[in-house]
Amino acid sequence: MQTIELRDKNVLVLGLGRSGMAAATLLSRDGAHVVVRDEGDGEALQERANRLRQLGVRVELGNHFDKSARFDLAVLSPGIRPERPIVQELAQRKTPVLSELELAYRFCLCPVVAITGTNGKTTTTELITAMFQTCDKHVIAAGNIGYALSDAAEQSAGLDALIVEVSSFQLEKIERFKPDIGVWLNLTPDHLDRHGSMEEYARAKARLFMNQNAHDTAIVSTQALGWARRAGCEFRGRLITVSATGHQADLWLDAEDGQTIWCWLPECCGIVMRLDETGLRGIHNAENIMATIAAGIAMGLPVRGIRDAIMAYCPQAHRCEFVAEINGVTYINDSKATNTDAVHKALESLPGHVILIAGGRDKAMDFSAIRDVISRKVKCAVLIGETQDKLFTAWSDVAPCVRSDSMANAVRTATELARKGDTVLLSPACASFDMFQNYEHRGDEFKRCVLAMLPGAAEQ
């Protein structure tokens, strides 16, 4: 489908979040007759609706939908579950449904580098973006990172690449989406409340490569490679493997020192860099770095520029973010850790004892999966949110656990339990929507509570 085919077509956009807003704007500018539906009707949605109405878009909020309307195409925002009645009605009417990712791709006029995985997507997307920019390439980062691909696609003419973070939700409804370079970092339990099983989750991720051809590159960790094979994934182009756990791969982390990154590709053979040359720590970040190096090599970027970009990169907010050191206790904000694997990696990357603040809305996680690292690293777990009872059941026999009714009280309790040399870590293992607007709001509230304890904070 070329963009001209959408002119004068009736298109429904489901969801008025960032992706839905961008998709509706793109479609309207291309000449489609657009209707946007969202079952919410809050103040933020009303403001977005007013902006779209100025473009001639019809917006229906709440449950006041014109059910008699028929559409040539529907565009699904990633937060809308396929089993929702509104989506099922479209299926019954045999209305074609695309993800916002798929729609936007059809407007892209430059190469695409796409990154997926359970964890590390945002860090790797930022690393690859910084690498291209350091090598004097013009790129835009978009997708699940927060800037909708539909917005970026309109600016893609003349770019060297679009660097796109993609989720399994976005990949569920693609047809032609084809990254020139596709990166699959890892697969660990997450979103099982939506996908139902790890096998279905893997099949959604593996769709990243389904349209690639001999001219494209797939960069896959050895851990994800096993899932890809079980999902029936075929790699038609160049396959580059990475491993942070000692498995045989094209790029790997030296198991003996845990710092040296080796590369065995024709373009670069030998030691590429050391993890301690960067601002990133932990095996999981070694995986992100190796995927970035592989992407740079595949795009023909100079190794010097690749190294310089990675060494200059600073971790972003809410991802093992240093907040403060108070009375010898370090406070770390890892609010983006919304599953058990991310918590496991955060705990393993920290020295000494940890007072862990965890909890929130459950995503069908098996919290007992990280009992070992909880027993080894956690001095006490302070539990918040809807899952605190489930977490208490999973962990209380391997580490002391206490419940708390707010972030402020959780930080206060953690501080009372901490001693010099300890770390207070917010790494929730859960979604944020029981108590907060999103993971950023949760992390910001943690930081506010911590910074309020600094000397002189009350006078500011």
Protein Blocks (a to p, Z undefined) as FASTA:
>chain_A
ZZklmgopacddehjafklmmmmmmmmmnopacddddfbfcfklmmmmmmmmmnopacde
hjldcfkbccfbdcddfklcfklmklmmmmmnopacddfklmmmmmpcbdcdddedjehk
lmmmmmmmmmmmmnopacddehjnopafklmmmmmgopabdcddddfklmmmgfklccfb
dcdfbdcdehklmnopaklmmmmmmmmmmmgcfkbccdddfklmmmmmmnopacfbdcdd
ddfehpacfbdcdfklomaccdddfklgcjfbdfklpcbecjklmmmmmmmmmmmmmnop
afklmmmmmmmpccdehiapafbdcehiacddffklmbfklmmmmmmmpgcjddddeddd
dehiafklmmmmmmmmmmbdcdehjklmmmmmmmmmmoccdddfbfklmmmmmmmmpceh
iacdddehpafklmmmblmlmmmmmmmmmmmmpghklmZZ
